[in-house]
Amino acid sequence: MDLWFTELYENASGYTVKIKETLFSGKSKYQQLDILQTEQLGKMMVLDGLIMLTEANEFSYHEMIAHVPMTAHPNPERVLIIGGGDGGTAREVLKHNCVKECVMVEIDELVIEKSKEFFPQIASAFDNPKLNLLVQDGFKYIEDNKNAFDVVIIDSTDPIGPAEPLFSEHFYKNVNACLKSDGLMSAQSESPYLYNKIIRQMYTDMGKAFPVVKMYTGYVPFYPTGMWSFAFASKKYHPYSKPRIDMIDKIDNLQYFNKEIYCTCFALPNFARKLLDEDDK
């Protein structure tokens, strides 16, 4: 008998994957975690019924959430990742030689443990001496650290469960305070085709905390609609103020991100511009 996993989008559509077997299924204090062996996409991580990554194309998400802000900042020496328990975002951040320390704060230790076990190629940065891995509440960590980071990356799940506090005006103002005077942040911000209400609220709240707020997009096949958006928020720099474009060719093992992607990812289709009322924030 064939086994299939389907993630439903708004109970109206979905993404279905053929499954060979369940490798792990368990519940932490925070969420349900399943690791599934798929027919075509390698191993797949699912949290609370939502696909987080597949081995075959996780790079598209991790490269876009990490390298866009890292390129936009002229000298990102100290970087903070909130969430990102699979380790993929840390792996990409630490490809930048200018980074002296990357602090990663993940609330769910089970995600870290099972990522090391089942996704060692994604979790490879956990052994990097520049990584400071903390298992604690990222919301609280940001509240307690001021003027400390050049770049903050919010690699969270959807605004439900443990990630819900990471989508609020109060949180974004704390992120602003956590950044140095020319700091900037990135965050995943859902699909503009499906999650209009979430996106409008998220960018409105972010706009109350930062003078520069932009959306950029990438193509992530295992996320709803395949078109995924990311938020860019900055205290000083616009995406093209002082980008380290020439550095991109020196980054190892890029499968999605390149110079042309950086130069075009902030160009939005009209419906997304209208969604943000973005004529020039």
Buried (B, 14 or more C-beta within 10 A) or exposed (E): EEEEBEBEBEEEEEBEBEBEEEBBEEEBEBBBBBBBBBEEBBBBBBBBEBBBBBBBBBBBBBBBBBBBBBBBBEEBBBBBBBBBBBBBBBBBBBBBEBBEBBBBBBBBBBBBBBBBEBBEEBBBBBEBEBBEBEBEBBBEBBBEBEEBBBBBBBBBBBBEBBBBBBBBBEBBBBBBBBBBEBBBBBBBBBBBBBBBEBBEBBBEBBBEBBEBBBBBBBBBBBBBBBBBBBBBBBBBBBBEBBBBEEBBEEBEEBEBBBBEBBBEBBEBEEEBBEBBEBEEB
